[in-house]
Amino acid sequence: MQRKKIFISSVQSEFSDERNRLCNYIRQDALLGKFFEPFLFEESPAIDLSAQQTYLSEVKNCDIYLALLGQYYGFEDKRGISPTEREFDEATVQHKYRICFIKTLPNNSLYVPKQQAFIRKIEQVVVRKSFENYENLQSSVYASLVRYLEEKELLRLLPFDASHHPYATLDDIDSEKLAMFIRKAKDRRNSKLNEGMSLEQLLTHLDLFDYNGQITNAAILLFGKAPQRFFISSEVKCIQFYGNDIAHRDYTSNGSIQIMLFRNRLEIWNPGALPQGLSIEKLYQPHKSIPVNPLIAHPLFLSGDIEKAGTGTSDIVTKCLSMGLKKPQFIQDENFRVIIWRGSANDQANDQANDQANDQVGAQQLESEEYTSMSKRRQIQLTKLKNELEIETIVILEALKTTKMTKQELLQTINMASHTDTVKRYIQPLLEHKLIERSIKDKPTSPNQRYGITKLGLAFMELCKN
């Protein structure tokens, strides 16, 4: 399919940085780059045509006219009309799809008179959006272009955050959460948002609500009264074993974000994969910000809960090393995982030495069910086992504390498919160490087979938490 051409119109001197960044963003975004090709006049080769002929010709050939309007009107021709206004007029005559973004000015600043008149002219025929900074602009452009794809039926399955929920209404939005968000955005980002804005106005400003009265999934997750009523997996499970995920996670997955604290490490497990263009190697250095859910990321940025500079992972590395910790690990397999090591390098070396010293203690001692007066040596062995088991097996044990499950249900708790490799990797070790057991012991492959946690498994979990 031929990509839709976007003509970016503005006073070049006022929006030089925004124009280039926006153009690069559209080209590099995994979704937008497949459907759109932006055009900048300054990228045009030298040709035997006047500047006015060139840009008006490009407007005629484009599919979308995208205008950035600021404080200044720009250069005026002999008739007193700027290139930006001429481009807008041409787009109107050619019946182009027009989207316009007007920059909010600082206090005590005014648009020049001709620009005020031009803005009023636009507002009479086009629904325009305002923006305060580039991050705000990028989020709004993303939402507008996704809406274009939806209207033209070029994209039947929208990104999760931009999709509209068929049953959610404004009654499902928590006004207190919105009020708290506005206070944080004003305090941390000097935002122009006003607590006197209605729910519709605020959500529309954040591109989370459209003119047909539909609410996006992002709005429900950020400001919903009960997000889990609509998305059962929208949770972060935190488990402590003694001894900025929300904007990036894959909400189409049934898995939850898992945060697990072990004696020697913190592990964070996030459903989904790295965005296109990012690799594990790039995470160890500053890189461009590519949030999987930009409509969720932007409000989190406004409230000061995340940054958009692409420095999050490299900051983690720098801070860990500055505190004398091992370099953290980033792992991409079925899901994305982060391991942050605890304690100093010497502490970690001592832990490893202790583990090796206990290797000769027989694993069979773990089979005893006398837990009330558990020996120190048995505690050491259980602790050693905890460090050997993968995080996913711990999650399975946590799930089994309240109910018995089938093999498929167990693997669903860790967002894994049921096949031989995953059973061998995550369920078999728990059976071998007698931490879980089958309900039908003499028929392992019975269709009615269920798995439950043993007394040893419960003791193991208690030891981990204590």
Kinemage of the C-alpha trace (Angstrom):
@kinemage 1
@onewidth
@group {chain A} dominant
@subgroup {mainchain}
@vectorlist {calphas} color= white
{ca met a 1} P 0.000 0.000 0.000
{ca gln a 2} L 1.271 3.463 -0.890
{ca arg a 3} L 1.879 5.570 2.200
{ca lys a 4} L -0.243 8.678 2.760
{ca lys a 5} L 1.675 11.900 2.292
{ca ile a 6} L 1.605 14.466 5.114
{ca phe a 7} L 2.470 18.091 4.334
{ca ile a 8} L 3.809 19.765 7.497
{ca ser a 9} L 3.075 23.502 7.392
{ca ser a 10} L 4.377 26.158 9.807
{ca val a 11} L 6.642 29.156 10.174
{ca gln a 12} L 9.935 27.319 9.670
{ca ser a 13} L 12.031 29.541 11.942
{ca glu a 14} L 9.583 29.215 14.844
{ca phe a 15} L 9.117 25.445 14.632
{ca ser a 16} L 12.396 24.227 13.122
{ca asp a 17} L 13.060 21.707 15.907
{ca glu a 18} L 9.461 20.505 16.184
{ca arg a 19} L 9.186 19.989 12.414
{ca asn a 20} L 12.289 17.808 12.238
{ca arg a 21} L 11.491 15.807 15.365
{ca leu a 22} L 7.904 15.220 14.270
{ca cys a 23} L 9.003 14.155 10.802
{ca asn a 24} L 11.534 11.669 12.231
{ca tyr a 25} L 9.001 10.359 14.741
{ca ile a 26} L 6.386 9.603 12.074
{ca arg a 27} L 8.932 7.873 9.859
{ca gln a 28} L 10.396 5.760 12.665
{ca asp a 29} L 7.232 4.837 14.551
{ca ala a 30} L 6.376 1.167 14.009
{ca leu a 31} L 2.724 1.953 13.207
{ca leu a 32} L 2.748 5.426 11.666
{ca gly a 33} L 5.782 4.688 9.509
{ca lys a 34} L 3.830 1.976 7.685
{ca phe a 35} L 1.037 4.337 6.646
{ca phe a 36} L 2.499 7.845 6.375
{ca glu a 37} L 5.346 9.739 4.719
{ca pro a 38} L 5.832 13.310 5.991
{ca phe a 39} L 7.053 16.121 3.725
{ca leu a 40} L 9.182 19.075 4.825
{ca phe a 41} L 9.834 21.921 2.398
{ca glu a 42} L 13.429 22.241 3.639
{ca glu a 43} L 14.119 18.671 2.493
{ca ser a 44} L 13.187 19.502 -1.116
{ca pro a 45} L 15.989 19.340 -3.707
{ca ala a 46} L 16.938 22.405 -5.718
{ca ile a 47} L 14.594 22.740 -8.729
{ca asp a 48} L 13.692 25.361 -11.320
{ca leu a 49} L 10.524 26.506 -9.542
{ca ser a 50} L 9.786 29.294 -7.091
{ca ala a 51} L 9.371 28.426 -3.435
{ca gln a 52} L 5.665 29.270 -3.616
{ca gln a 53} L 5.140 27.040 -6.659
{ca thr a 54} L 6.973 24.210 -4.919
{ca tyr a 55} L 5.076 24.204 -1.631
{ca leu a 56} L 1.681 24.737 -3.262
{ca ser a 57} L 2.395 21.839 -5.592
{ca glu a 58} L 3.258 19.644 -2.625
{ca val a 59} L 0.006 20.633 -0.876
{ca lys a 60} L -1.917 19.531 -3.994
{ca asn a 61} L -0.099 16.184 -3.954
{ca cys a 62} L -0.493 15.475 -0.227
{ca asp a 63} L -3.206 13.483 1.523
{ca ile a 64} L -3.054 15.274 4.871
{ca tyr a 65} L -2.318 18.918 5.653
{ca leu a 66} L -0.795 19.265 9.150
{ca ala a 67} L -0.321 22.823 10.453
{ca leu a 68} L 1.684 24.039 13.457
{ca leu a 69} L 0.672 27.551 14.480
{ca gly a 70} L 2.581 29.649 16.970
{ca gln a 71} L 2.978 33.257 17.988
{ca tyr a 72} L 4.170 34.595 14.628
{ca tyr a 73} L 2.471 34.943 11.262
{ca gly a 74} L 5.661 34.597 9.219
{ca phe a 75} L 6.991 36.115 5.994
{ca glu a 76} L 4.393 38.018 3.933
{ca asp a 77} L 4.290 38.108 0.133
{ca lys a 78} L 3.287 41.153 -1.967
{ca arg a 79} L -0.346 40.632 -1.034
{ca gly a 80} L 0.483 40.400 2.684
{ca ile a 81} L -0.227 36.663 2.964
{ca ser a 82} L 2.149 34.194 4.617
{ca pro a 83} L 3.172 30.838 3.065
{ca thr a 84} L 1.417 29.005 5.928
{ca glu a 85} L -1.927 30.703 5.212
{ca arg a 86} L -1.550 30.145 1.467
{ca glu a 87} L -0.859 26.443 2.149
{ca phe a 88} L -3.946 26.227 4.353
{ca asp a 89} L -6.090 27.913 1.696
{ca glu a 90} L -4.779 25.524 -0.975
{ca ala a 91} L -5.492 22.516 1.239
{ca thr a 92} L -9.030 23.833 1.739
{ca val a 93} L -9.610 24.325 -1.994
{ca gln a 94} L -8.218 20.839 -2.714
{ca his a 95} L -10.437 19.298 0.017
{ca lys a 96} L -7.466 17.864 1.862
{ca tyr a 97} L -7.759 16.280 5.319
{ca arg a 98} L -6.649 19.112 7.650
{ca ile a 99} L -5.357 18.829 11.203
{ca cys a 100} L -4.124 21.954 12.979
{ca phe a 101} L -2.202 22.367 16.241
{ca ile a 102} L -1.861 25.729 17.995
{ca lys a 103} L 0.903 26.320 20.519
{ca thr a 104} L -0.186 27.675 23.905
{ca leu a 105} L 1.823 30.817 24.706
{ca pro a 106} L 3.392 31.673 28.078
{ca asn a 107} L 1.610 34.125 30.353
{ca asn a 108} L 1.635 37.752 29.155
{ca ser a 109} L 2.490 36.682 25.582
{ca leu a 110} L 0.170 37.381 22.656
{ca tyr a 111} L -0.169 36.145 19.105
{ca val a 112} L 0.703 38.852 16.592
{ca pro a 113} L -2.491 40.438 15.144
{ca lys a 114} L -2.352 38.709 11.747
{ca gln a 115} L -1.754 35.364 13.434
{ca gln a 116} L -4.766 35.943 15.679
{ca ala a 117} L -6.886 36.550 12.600
{ca phe a 118} L -5.482 33.454 10.874
{ca ile a 119} L -6.227 31.285 13.939
{ca arg a 120} L -9.814 32.584 14.074
{ca lys a 121} L -10.180 31.733 10.390
{ca ile a 122} L -8.982 28.168 11.016
{ca glu a 123} L -11.226 27.705 14.044
{ca gln a 124} L -14.289 28.465 11.910
{ca val a 125} L -13.701 25.463 9.650
{ca val a 126} L -11.433 23.000 11.503
{ca val a 127} L -11.450 21.520 14.998
{ca arg a 128} L -7.959 22.392 16.193
{ca lys a 129} L -5.853 21.125 19.103
{ca ser a 130} L -3.549 23.094 21.392
{ca phe a 131} L -0.148 21.954 22.646
{ca glu a 132} L 2.352 23.240 25.198
{ca asn a 133} L 5.562 21.416 24.246
{ca tyr a 134} L 6.889 18.866 21.800
{ca glu a 135} L 5.884 15.852 23.915
{ca asn a 136} L 2.307 17.141 24.024
{ca leu a 137} L 2.392 17.765 20.257
{ca gln a 138} L 3.722 14.296 19.458
{ca ser a 139} L 1.013 12.608 21.500
{ca ser a 140} L -1.719 14.683 19.824
{ca val a 141} L -0.380 14.037 16.326
{ca tyr a 142} L -0.235 10.316 17.056
{ca ala a 143} L -3.876 10.307 18.193
{ca ser a 144} L -5.019 12.368 15.182
{ca leu a 145} L -3.256 10.129 12.666
{ca val a 146} L -4.600 6.965 14.287
{ca arg a 147} L -8.086 8.502 14.109
{ca tyr a 148} L -7.487 9.230 10.401
{ca leu a 149} L -6.604 5.575 9.810
{ca glu a 150} L -9.751 4.523 11.619
{ca glu a 151} L -11.992 6.922 9.698
{ca lys a 152} L -10.528 5.809 6.357
{ca glu a 153} L -10.817 2.148 7.448
{ca leu a 154} L -7.125 1.690 6.746
{ca leu a 155} L -6.581 0.225 10.185
{ca arg a 156} L -9.229 -2.105 11.539
{ca leu a 157} L -7.324 -3.023 14.718
{ca leu a 158} L -6.144 0.096 16.532
{ca pro a 159} L -3.276 0.179 19.055
{ca phe a 160} L -4.567 -0.874 22.451
{ca asp a 161} L -4.277 2.515 24.134
{ca ala a 162} L -6.013 4.365 21.267
{ca ser a 163} L -8.872 1.871 20.896
{ca his a 164} L -12.286 2.871 22.208
{ca his a 165} L -13.898 0.681 24.810
{ca pro a 166} L -17.413 -0.306 23.703
{ca tyr a 167} L -18.964 -0.235 27.195
{ca ala a 168} L -17.095 2.430 29.166
{ca thr a 169} L -18.673 5.846 29.731
{ca leu a 170} L -17.741 9.043 31.544
{ca asp a 171} L -19.423 7.600 34.638
{ca asp a 172} L -16.531 5.106 34.826
{ca ile a 173} L -13.966 7.915 35.144
{ca asp a 174} L -12.812 8.966 38.626
{ca ser a 175} L -12.933 12.762 38.929
{ca glu a 176} L -10.690 12.660 42.018
{ca lys a 177} L -7.966 10.889 40.040
{ca leu a 178} L -8.240 13.546 37.354
{ca ala a 179} L -8.048 16.356 39.927
{ca met a 180} L -4.929 14.780 41.460
{ca phe a 181} L -3.413 14.408 37.987
{ca ile a 182} L -3.997 18.112 37.200
{ca arg a 183} L -2.334 19.165 40.467
{ca lys a 184} L 0.701 16.988 39.772
{ca ala a 185} L 0.954 18.162 36.141
{ca lys a 186} L 0.858 21.826 37.207
{ca asp a 187} L 3.373 21.287 40.002
{ca arg a 188} L 5.871 19.108 38.121
{ca arg a 189} L 5.521 20.248 34.499
{ca asn a 190} L 4.009 23.735 34.886
{ca ser a 191} L 1.043 22.501 32.851
{ca lys a 192} L -1.731 24.863 31.794
{ca leu a 193} L -4.422 22.319 32.683
{ca asn a 194} L -7.165 23.777 34.868
{ca glu a 195} L -9.109 22.013 37.625
{ca gly a 196} L -12.194 23.837 36.406
{ca met a 197} L -12.143 21.861 33.137
{ca ser a 198} L -14.930 19.343 32.661
{ca leu a 199} L -14.211 15.635 32.312
{ca glu a 200} L -14.907 15.875 28.584
{ca gln a 201} L -12.578 18.850 28.139
{ca leu a 202} L -9.692 17.299 30.025
{ca leu a 203} L -9.946 13.876 28.401
{ca thr a 204} L -10.296 15.482 24.966
{ca his a 205} L -7.208 17.613 25.643
{ca leu a 206} L -5.285 14.405 26.440
{ca asp a 207} L -6.659 12.674 23.311
{ca leu a 208} L -8.482 10.131 25.491
{ca phe a 209} L -12.047 11.055 24.464
{ca asp a 210} L -13.517 11.780 21.030
{ca tyr a 211} L -16.395 13.858 19.774
{ca asn a 212} L -18.638 10.816 19.476
{ca gly a 213} L -18.505 10.367 23.250
{ca gln a 214} L -16.203 7.335 23.174
{ca ile a 215} L -13.547 6.727 25.832
{ca thr a 216} L -10.189 5.151 25.023
{ca asn a 217} L -8.653 2.208 26.850
{ca ala a 218} L -5.883 4.564 27.988
{ca ala a 219} L -8.451 6.748 29.811
{ca ile a 220} L -9.814 3.748 31.699
{ca leu a 221} L -6.377 2.570 32.807
{ca leu a 222} L -5.198 6.023 33.849
{ca phe a 223} L -8.330 7.480 35.421
{ca gly a 224} L -10.899 4.711 35.705
{ca lys a 225} L -12.754 4.042 38.955
{ca ala a 226} L -12.225 0.289 38.535
{ca pro a 227} L -9.890 -0.483 35.589
{ca gln a 228} L -9.842 -4.205 36.385
{ca arg a 229} L -13.585 -4.396 35.715
{ca phe a 230} L -12.696 -3.786 32.064
{ca phe a 231} L -9.175 -5.247 31.926
{ca ile a 232} L -8.701 -8.080 34.378
{ca ser a 233} L -4.921 -8.212 33.842
{ca ser a 234} L -4.349 -4.488 34.500
{ca glu a 235} L -2.490 -5.060 37.727
{ca val a 236} L 1.022 -5.093 39.109
{ca lys a 237} L 1.692 -8.084 41.353
{ca cys a 238} L 4.312 -7.412 44.019
{ca ile a 239} L 5.734 -10.339 45.970
{ca gln a 240} L 8.603 -10.101 48.451
{ca phe a 241} L 10.935 -13.055 48.837
{ca tyr a 242} L 13.460 -12.276 51.540
{ca gly a 243} L 16.798 -13.623 50.858
{ca asn a 244} P 8.300 2.550 34.399
{ca asp a 245} L 6.417 -0.715 33.048
{ca ile a 246} L 2.904 0.605 32.801
{ca ala a 247} L 3.533 2.724 29.728
{ca his a 248} L 5.434 -0.061 27.986
{ca arg a 249} L 3.520 -3.244 28.800
{ca asp a 250} L 1.409 -5.216 26.340
{ca tyr a 251} L -2.189 -4.891 27.593
{ca thr a 252} L -3.432 -7.382 25.027
{ca ser a 253} L -1.604 -10.059 27.024
{ca asn a 254} L -3.369 -11.893 29.852
{ca gly a 255} L -0.230 -11.690 31.986
{ca ser a 256} L 0.373 -9.139 34.733
{ca ile a 257} L 3.433 -7.096 35.531
{ca gln a 258} L 5.316 -9.033 38.234
{ca ile a 259} L 7.654 -7.352 40.751
{ca met a 260} L 9.497 -9.857 42.940
{ca leu a 261} L 11.974 -9.134 45.699
{ca phe a 262} L 14.454 -11.906 46.477
{ca arg a 263} L 17.241 -11.976 49.027
{ca asn a 264} L 19.844 -11.147 46.402
{ca arg a 265} L 17.900 -9.464 43.596
{ca leu a 266} L 14.815 -7.596 42.436
{ca glu a 267} L 13.132 -8.928 39.293
{ca ile a 268} L 10.520 -7.142 37.188
{ca trp a 269} L 8.646 -9.126 34.582
{ca asn a 270} L 6.608 -7.275 31.943
{ca pro a 271} L 4.360 -8.953 29.336
{ca gly a 272} L 5.291 -8.108 25.776
{ca ala a 273} L 8.446 -7.346 23.826
{ca leu a 274} L 10.763 -4.430 23.137
{ca pro a 275} L 9.428 -1.934 20.576
{ca gln a 276} L 10.732 -2.196 17.042
{ca gly a 277} L 14.078 -0.411 16.739
{ca leu a 278} L 15.239 -1.178 20.283
{ca ser a 279} L 17.598 -3.975 21.266
{ca ile a 280} L 18.939 -5.229 24.595
{ca glu a 281} L 22.290 -3.606 23.781
{ca lys a 282} L 20.693 -0.172 23.240
{ca leu a 283} L 19.064 -0.293 26.676
{ca tyr a 284} L 22.461 0.117 28.336
{ca gln a 285} L 22.911 3.572 26.804
{ca pro a 286} L 20.706 6.620 26.117
{ca his a 287} L 18.270 5.907 23.305
{ca lys a 288} L 15.152 7.366 21.747
{ca ser a 289} L 11.923 7.014 23.701
{ca ile a 290} L 9.486 4.593 22.049
{ca pro a 291} L 6.561 3.962 24.429
{ca val a 292} L 4.350 1.083 23.347
{ca asn a 293} L 1.321 3.021 24.624
{ca pro a 294} L 1.945 6.737 23.853
{ca leu a 295} L -1.521 7.854 24.977
{ca ile a 296} L -0.773 6.347 28.387
{ca ala a 297} L 2.807 7.608 28.434
{ca his a 298} L 1.977 11.269 27.830
{ca pro a 299} L -0.243 11.819 30.917
{ca leu a 300} L 2.340 9.914 32.996
{ca phe a 301} L 4.960 12.318 31.680
{ca leu a 302} L 2.803 15.345 32.528
{ca ser a 303} L 2.313 14.093 36.082
{ca gly a 304} L 6.064 13.638 36.489
{ca asp a 305} L 5.839 9.874 36.951
{ca ile a 306} L 8.009 9.103 33.914
{ca glu a 307} L 10.405 10.860 31.549
{ca lys a 308} L 10.291 10.694 27.763
{ca ala a 309} L 13.988 11.117 27.098
{ca gly a 310} L 14.754 7.416 26.626
{ca thr a 311} L 17.158 7.450 29.589
{ca gly a 312} L 15.243 5.209 31.998
{ca thr a 313} L 17.223 1.998 31.508
{ca ser a 314} L 20.597 3.722 31.236
{ca asp a 315} L 19.787 5.628 34.460
{ca ile a 316} L 19.121 2.281 36.167
{ca val a 317} L 22.521 1.023 35.028
{ca thr a 318} L 24.319 4.198 36.144
{ca lys a 319} L 22.684 4.273 39.581
{ca cys a 320} L 23.341 0.581 40.241
{ca leu a 321} L 27.022 0.904 39.350
{ca ser a 322} L 27.389 4.119 41.378
{ca met a 323} L 26.111 2.230 44.444
{ca gly a 324} L 28.594 -0.596 43.973
{ca leu a 325} L 26.045 -3.065 42.613
{ca lys a 326} L 26.465 -5.436 39.699
{ca lys a 327} L 25.303 -4.210 36.306
{ca pro a 328} L 21.547 -4.938 36.000
{ca gln a 329} L 20.370 -7.434 33.407
{ca phe a 330} L 17.756 -6.852 30.711
{ca ile a 331} L 16.341 -10.065 29.263
{ca gln a 332} L 13.960 -10.545 26.341
{ca asp a 333} L 12.468 -14.014 25.942
{ca glu a 334} L 8.749 -14.707 26.006
{ca asn a 335} L 8.441 -11.519 28.063
{ca phe a 336} L 10.699 -8.623 29.012
{ca arg a 337} L 12.532 -8.963 32.330
{ca val a 338} L 14.815 -6.755 34.416
{ca ile a 339} L 17.098 -8.090 37.160
{ca ile a 340} L 18.545 -5.619 39.661
{ca trp a 341} L 21.074 -7.157 42.017
{ca arg a 342} L 21.014 -6.327 45.720
{ca gly a 343} L 23.947 -5.795 48.065
{ca ser a 344} L 27.564 -5.021 47.225
{ca ala a 345} L 29.764 -7.101 44.972
{ca asn a 346} L 31.381 -8.599 48.108
{ca asp a 347} L 27.959 -9.553 49.509
{ca gln a 348} L 27.099 -11.273 46.260
{ca ala a 349} L 30.400 -13.151 46.259
{ca asn a 350} L 29.738 -14.317 49.828
{ca asp a 351} L 26.237 -15.473 48.877
{ca gln a 352} L 27.677 -17.510 46.033
{ca ala a 353} L 30.318 -19.045 48.322
{ca asn a 354} L 27.659 -19.998 50.872
{ca asp a 355} L 25.533 -21.590 48.175
{ca gln a 356} L 28.485 -23.642 46.961
{ca ala a 357} L 29.315 -24.728 50.502
{ca asn a 358} L 25.832 -26.152 50.918
{ca asp a 359} L 25.796 -28.083 47.639
{ca gln a 360} L 26.655 -31.377 49.365
{ca val a 361} L 23.595 -31.352 51.604
{ca gly a 362} L 21.178 -33.914 50.139
{ca ala a 363} L 18.113 -32.591 48.347
{ca gln a 364} L 16.141 -35.487 49.808
{ca gln a 365} L 16.104 -33.695 53.180
{ca leu a 366} L 13.623 -31.282 51.680
{ca glu a 367} L 10.992 -34.025 51.491
{ca ser a 368} L 10.353 -34.060 55.238
{ca glu a 369} L 7.006 -32.585 56.291
{ca glu a 370} L 8.020 -31.568 59.828
{ca tyr a 371} L 8.011 -27.818 59.284
{ca thr a 372} L 7.105 -26.435 62.679
{ca ser a 373} L 10.622 -26.914 63.996
{ca met a 374} L 12.463 -26.506 60.712
{ca ser a 375} L 16.223 -26.924 61.152
{ca lys a 376} L 18.666 -24.228 60.199
{ca arg a 377} L 20.203 -26.497 57.586
{ca arg a 378} L 16.822 -27.173 56.009
{ca gln a 379} L 16.132 -23.438 55.923
{ca ile a 380} L 19.435 -22.956 54.136
{ca gln a 381} L 18.481 -25.617 51.626
{ca leu a 382} L 15.075 -24.070 50.982
{ca thr a 383} L 16.737 -20.689 50.542
{ca lys a 384} L 19.183 -22.222 48.086
{ca leu a 385} L 16.299 -23.801 46.188
{ca lys a 386} L 14.543 -20.438 46.053
{ca asn a 387} L 17.567 -18.909 44.348
{ca glu a 388} L 17.710 -21.780 41.858
{ca leu a 389} L 14.066 -21.714 40.778
{ca glu a 390} L 12.994 -19.327 38.058
{ca ile a 391} L 10.656 -16.458 38.923
{ca glu a 392} L 7.819 -17.999 36.944
{ca thr a 393} L 7.794 -21.077 39.197
{ca ile a 394} L 7.415 -18.799 42.232
{ca val a 395} L 4.456 -17.098 40.553
{ca ile a 396} L 2.865 -20.533 40.008
{ca leu a 397} L 3.261 -21.386 43.693
{ca glu a 398} L 1.718 -18.062 44.688
{ca ala a 399} L -1.306 -18.786 42.470
{ca leu a 400} L -1.729 -22.290 43.912
{ca lys a 401} L -1.955 -21.007 47.498
{ca thr a 402} L -5.661 -20.307 47.000
{ca thr a 403} L -6.859 -22.935 44.519
{ca lys a 404} L -5.964 -25.991 42.472
{ca met a 405} L -5.397 -25.510 38.757
{ca thr a 406} L -4.995 -27.418 35.526
{ca lys a 407} L -1.687 -27.420 33.703
{ca gln a 408} L -3.018 -24.903 31.205
{ca glu a 409} L -4.265 -22.600 33.960
{ca leu a 410} L -0.888 -22.722 35.699
{ca leu a 411} L 0.950 -21.696 32.577
{ca gln a 412} L -1.567 -18.929 31.872
{ca thr a 413} L -0.609 -17.305 35.203
{ca ile a 414} L 2.881 -16.768 33.778
{ca asn a 415} L 1.656 -15.923 30.266
{ca met a 416} L 3.045 -19.113 28.721
{ca ala a 417} L 1.531 -21.531 26.224
{ca ser a 418} L 1.067 -25.158 27.228
{ca his a 419} L 3.613 -27.302 25.436
{ca thr a 420} L 6.337 -29.772 26.355
{ca asp a 421} L 9.152 -27.246 26.808
{ca thr a 422} L 7.255 -24.913 29.129
{ca val a 423} L 5.940 -27.815 31.248
{ca lys a 424} L 9.457 -29.178 31.581
{ca arg a 425} L 10.868 -25.769 32.458
{ca tyr a 426} L 8.307 -24.443 34.912
{ca ile a 427} L 6.112 -27.262 36.268
{ca gln a 428} L 8.420 -30.287 36.380
{ca pro a 429} L 10.944 -28.704 38.827
{ca leu a 430} L 8.122 -28.005 41.286
{ca leu a 431} L 6.967 -31.621 41.066
{ca glu a 432} L 10.502 -32.972 41.460
{ca his a 433} L 11.110 -30.888 44.592
{ca lys a 434} L 7.678 -31.883 45.935
{ca leu a 435} L 6.500 -28.280 46.168
{ca ile a 436} L 3.369 -29.139 44.178
{ca glu a 437} L 1.501 -32.405 43.597
{ca arg a 438} L -1.024 -33.907 41.217
{ca ser a 439} L -4.582 -34.486 42.407
{ca ile a 440} L -4.704 -37.804 40.488
{ca lys a 441} L -1.334 -39.307 41.275
{ca asp a 442} L -1.716 -42.603 39.423
{ca lys a 443} L -2.917 -40.960 36.172
{ca pro a 444} L -0.560 -38.039 35.350
{ca thr a 445} L -2.169 -37.374 31.944
{ca ser a 446} L -5.784 -37.543 33.093
{ca pro a 447} L -7.972 -34.803 31.510
{ca asn a 448} L -9.283 -34.108 35.027
{ca gln a 449} L -5.791 -33.601 36.431
{ca arg a 450} L -5.292 -30.668 38.801
{ca tyr a 451} L -2.211 -29.391 40.609
{ca gly a 452} L -2.072 -28.157 44.191
{ca ile a 453} L 0.592 -26.780 46.491
{ca thr a 454} L 2.026 -29.180 49.113
{ca lys a 455} L 2.788 -28.488 52.761
{ca leu a 456} L 6.431 -28.259 51.770
{ca gly a 457} L 5.471 -25.724 49.108
{ca leu a 458} L 3.584 -23.634 51.670
{ca ala a 459} L 6.538 -23.788 54.062
{ca phe a 460} L 8.820 -22.790 51.232
{ca met a 461} L 6.675 -19.739 50.458
{ca glu a 462} L 6.529 -18.758 54.134
{ca leu a 463} L 10.296 -19.021 54.426
{ca cys a 464} L 10.710 -16.854 51.356
{ca lys a 465} L 8.485 -14.139 52.800
{ca asn a 466} L 10.085 -14.196 56.231
